[in-house]
Amino acid sequence: EVKVRKINSALVIGGEPALFLDRLSMYQEKMRYLTVSSNGLRPIPLKGFESLAIALSIFGGGPLDDQLRAIKPNGRRFTGLFDKALDNYKGDRRAIFIYAITEDGIDYIEDTVRKIERNGNIVSFNFYSKYGSHSPSGQKYRAALIAEALRVKAMYRDTVIS
């Protein structure tokens, strides 16, 4: 059906796709372009997945990342998720960190990008508002957040791609 409809790409997200390599293999057989969104806790091997694009998520940077994402399926929290993702994807040209910046994390942007750069990876910024906020445009420090993101992008031109 996918061939008939000329669909040639897929984004696999949710439920941590790195846990289901057999499913990823199936997608890769049928799709010319395959991107997997992952928290980076488990590495996706290079062998058999050479053409895969891997989007590694970060929320807020610094300690905010663990606060917002380092939660196991059983609800238990842990620490060091970003560092583990760095270890698992060091120098991996398939990987791009998707960094959701927030005004609560302004102070963490430069350090987070520096770590990504030193790890041999690239990063793309996106924006998210605070949990529980009613309006993303109602951010108190929006101008400071944008200024810091642009400043860091200028400093790390080869690392921050968008």
C-alpha positions as CSV (number, residue, x, y, z in Angstrom):
1,E,0.0,0.0,0.0
2,V,2.8,2.4,0.9
3,K,4.5,1.8,-2.5
4,V,1.3,2.4,-4.4
5,R,0.7,5.7,-2.5
6,K,4.4,6.6,-3.1
7,I,5.1,7.1,0.6
8,N,8.9,6.9,1.1
9,S,9.5,8.3,4.6
10,A,8.4,7.7,8.1
11,L,9.0,9.1,11.6
12,V,8.9,6.5,14.3
13,I,8.1,8.1,17.7
14,G,6.9,7.1,21.1
15,G,7.3,4.0,23.2
16,E,11.1,4.3,22.7
17,P,11.7,2.9,19.3
18,A,15.2,1.8,20.2
19,L,13.7,-1.0,22.2
20,F,12.1,-2.5,19.1
21,L,14.9,-2.9,16.5
22,D,13.0,-5.6,14.6
23,R,10.2,-3.0,13.9
24,L,12.8,-0.4,12.8
25,S,14.3,-3.0,10.5
26,M,10.8,-3.6,9.0
27,Y,10.3,0.2,8.4
28,Q,13.7,0.5,7.0
29,E,13.0,-2.2,4.4
30,K,10.0,-0.3,3.1
31,M,10.9,3.3,3.6
32,R,13.6,5.2,1.7
33,Y,13.9,7.7,4.5
34,L,13.4,6.8,8.1
35,T,13.8,9.0,11.2
36,V,13.5,7.7,14.7
37,S,12.8,9.9,17.7
38,S,14.5,8.7,20.8
39,N,15.5,9.8,24.3
40,G,19.0,8.3,23.7
41,L,19.0,6.0,26.7
42,R,19.5,3.0,24.4
43,P,21.8,3.1,21.4
44,I,20.6,2.0,18.0
45,P,23.4,0.0,16.5
46,L,25.1,1.3,13.3
47,K,25.1,-2.1,11.6
48,G,21.9,-2.6,9.7
49,F,20.8,1.0,10.5
50,E,23.4,3.0,8.6
51,S,20.9,5.2,6.7
52,L,18.7,5.9,9.7
53,A,18.3,9.4,11.0
54,I,18.1,9.6,14.8
55,A,16.5,12.6,16.5
56,L,17.5,12.7,20.2
57,S,15.3,14.9,22.4
58,I,16.4,17.3,25.1
59,F,14.0,19.4,27.2
60,G,15.3,22.6,28.8
61,G,18.9,21.6,29.2
62,G,20.8,21.2,32.5
63,P,18.9,19.7,35.4
64,L,15.6,20.5,33.6
65,D,16.2,17.7,31.2
66,D,16.2,15.0,33.9
67,Q,13.2,16.6,35.7
68,L,11.1,16.6,32.5
69,R,12.2,13.4,30.8
70,A,14.2,11.0,33.0
71,I,11.2,8.9,34.1
72,K,11.0,5.2,33.6
73,P,7.8,3.5,32.5
74,N,7.2,2.4,36.1
75,G,7.3,6.1,37.2
76,R,10.7,6.0,38.9
77,R,13.0,8.9,38.2
78,F,16.6,8.7,37.4
79,T,19.4,11.1,36.4
80,G,22.0,11.5,33.7
81,L,19.8,10.9,30.6
82,F,21.5,13.6,28.5
83,D,25.0,12.3,29.4
84,K,23.9,8.7,28.5
85,A,22.6,9.9,25.1
86,L,25.9,11.7,24.5
87,D,27.8,8.5,25.4
88,N,25.6,6.3,23.2
89,Y,25.8,8.6,20.1
90,K,29.3,10.1,20.4
91,G,30.4,11.1,16.9
92,D,27.4,9.4,15.3
93,R,26.6,11.2,12.1
94,R,23.1,9.8,12.1
95,A,22.2,11.6,15.3
96,I,20.8,15.1,15.7
97,F,19.8,16.5,19.1
98,I,16.4,18.2,19.1
99,Y,16.7,20.7,21.9
100,A,13.5,22.1,23.2
101,I,14.6,25.4,24.7
102,T,12.5,27.2,27.3
103,E,12.8,30.4,29.3
104,D,13.5,28.4,32.5
105,G,16.6,26.9,30.8
106,I,18.2,30.1,29.3
107,D,21.3,29.6,31.6
108,Y,21.8,26.0,30.3
109,I,21.7,26.6,26.5
110,E,25.4,27.4,25.9
111,D,26.7,24.5,28.1
112,T,24.3,22.0,26.5
113,V,25.4,23.0,23.0
114,R,29.1,23.0,24.0
115,K,28.7,19.4,25.2
116,I,26.9,18.4,21.9
117,E,29.7,20.1,19.9
118,R,32.4,18.3,21.8
119,N,30.6,15.1,21.3
120,G,30.7,15.4,17.6
121,N,27.0,15.9,17.0
122,I,24.7,18.6,15.7
123,V,21.6,20.3,17.3
124,S,18.4,22.0,16.2
125,F,16.5,24.3,18.6
126,N,12.8,24.2,19.0
127,F,10.7,26.1,21.6
128,Y,8.3,24.9,24.2
129,S,6.4,26.8,26.8
130,K,6.3,25.9,30.5
131,Y,4.0,23.0,31.4
132,G,0.7,24.4,32.7
133,S,1.1,27.7,30.9
134,H,-1.9,28.9,29.0
135,S,-0.2,30.9,26.3
136,P,3.2,30.3,24.6
137,S,3.2,33.9,23.6
138,G,2.8,35.0,27.2
139,Q,6.4,34.1,28.2
140,K,8.0,36.6,30.5
141,Y,11.6,36.2,29.2
142,R,10.9,35.3,25.5
143,A,13.2,38.1,24.2
144,A,16.1,36.9,26.4
145,L,15.5,33.3,25.3
146,I,15.6,34.2,21.6
147,A,18.7,36.4,22.2
148,E,20.5,33.6,24.0
149,A,19.6,31.0,21.3
150,L,20.9,33.3,18.6
151,R,24.0,34.1,20.5
152,V,24.8,30.5,21.0
153,K,24.0,29.7,17.3
154,A,26.5,32.3,16.2
155,M,29.2,30.8,18.5
156,Y,28.5,27.2,17.3
157,R,27.8,27.7,13.6
158,D,28.7,24.2,12.6
159,T,26.8,22.6,15.5
160,V,23.5,24.5,15.7
161,I,21.9,23.9,12.4
162,S,18.6,25.6,13.1
